[in-house]
């Protein structure tokens, strides 16, 4: 089960998230999203738990949990929507 983790401090590391979530089950992947230009954290990431039961336990335990001075937002990750513009920019020529 893939979880969205929001409101991360820019100093929170992937290993800190792995340690925090592993108390609630098997963590198979951790990814903190970074800005392509600066490499700095964008303040959110994803944690993949071994199964749905472990994922739900982590959500229940860690929603609102404070780490590095920030209260986490933790919920089930949703797939990207294609209706947000898709990130492409086309300029019309005159």
C-alpha positions in Angstrom: 0.0 0.0 0.0 1.5 3.3 -1.1 1.0 6.2 1.4 1.3 10.0 0.8 3.2 11.8 3.5 2.8 15.6 3.5 3.9 18.6 5.6 7.4 17.2 5.9 10.2 19.5 7.1 12.8 20.2 4.4 15.3 18.5 6.7 13.5 15.2 7.1 15.4 12.4 5.5 14.2 9.2 3.8 16.0 7.1 6.5 14.1 9.0 9.2 10.8 8.3 7.4 11.7 4.6 7.0 12.5 4.3 10.7 9.3 6.0 11.7 7.0 3.9 9.4 8.8 0.6 10.0 7.4 0.5 13.6 4.0 -0.2 11.9 5.1 -2.9 9.4 7.4 -3.6 6.5 8.5 -0.6 4.5 9.3 -1.6 1.0 10.1 1.9 -0.4 10.5 5.5 0.7 10.7 8.5 -1.7 10.9 12.2 -0.7 10.0 14.4 -3.7 12.6 17.0 -4.5 12.7 20.1 -6.7 14.5 19.3 -10.0 16.4 22.5 -10.1 17.6 22.9 -6.5 17.4 19.3 -5.2 15.6 20.5 -2.1 12.7 18.6 -0.6 9.3 19.8 -1.8 7.8 18.9 1.7 6.1 15.7 0.7 6.9 12.1 -0.1 5.7 8.5 -0.4 6.1 5.5 1.7 5.2 2.0 0.4 4.1 -0.5 3.1 4.1 -4.2 2.7 0.3 -4.6 2.6 -2.9 -2.8 3.2 -3.2 -3.8 6.9 0.2 -2.3 7.7 -0.6 0.8 5.6 -3.8 1.4 7.5 -2.0 0.9 10.8 0.6 3.5 9.8 -2.1 6.0 8.7 -3.9 5.6 12.0 -0.8 5.9 14.1 1.1 8.7 12.2 -1.6 11.1 11.0 -0.8 14.3 12.8 2.4 12.8 14.4 5.1 15.4 14.9 8.5 14.9 13.3 11.1 17.7 12.9 8.7 20.2 14.3 5.9 19.5 11.7 2.7 17.5 12.1 2.5 14.9 9.3 -0.4 14.4 6.9 -0.6 10.7 6.1 -3.1 9.0 3.8 -3.4 6.6 1.0 -1.7 7.8 -2.1 -3.9 8.5 -5.0 -2.9 8.1 -8.7 -1.9 11.2 -10.6 -4.8 12.9 -12.3 -4.4 13.7 -16.0 -6.8 16.6 -15.7 -4.2 18.8 -14.0 -2.6 19.9 -17.3 -0.1 17.1 -17.6 2.8 19.4 -17.0 3.2 20.2 -20.7 3.3 23.7 -22.0 2.6 24.6 -25.6 3.1 28.0 -27.0 1.0 29.0 -30.0 2.9 30.7 -32.8 1.5 33.7 -34.5 
